[in-house]
Amino acid sequence: MQPIKLKDPAWFANEFLRLTLTQGFQWLTKRDLDLLIFVLLERDGAIARSDSNAAAALRPRVTPAKVKALQRDGYARWRSLVPEESDAAM
């Protein structure tokens, strides 16, 4: 299995820092960080939104049920901070 390869590592790093610092450094839970990373991986294209949950689960090595939960909870948690049209987010 190939590791996840970011399409735009600089964008990913900038967005990650911007969003985590917006919330306050060290105020985010591990779950918040997991959700943010997953949302940013999808937005970067490193994990394709069009993939099935089973296919998307292979690269980060999680279960398909975990992918579904990460997608649902990630966009619920970070939706207001991610500049993206509502239709595109889901």
Secondary structure, DSSP 8 states (H G I E B T S, - for coil): ------S-HHHHHHHHHHHHHHH-TT-S-HHHHHHHHHHHHHHHTSS-TTS-HHHHHHTTT--HHHHHHHHHHHHHHHGGGS-S-HHHH-
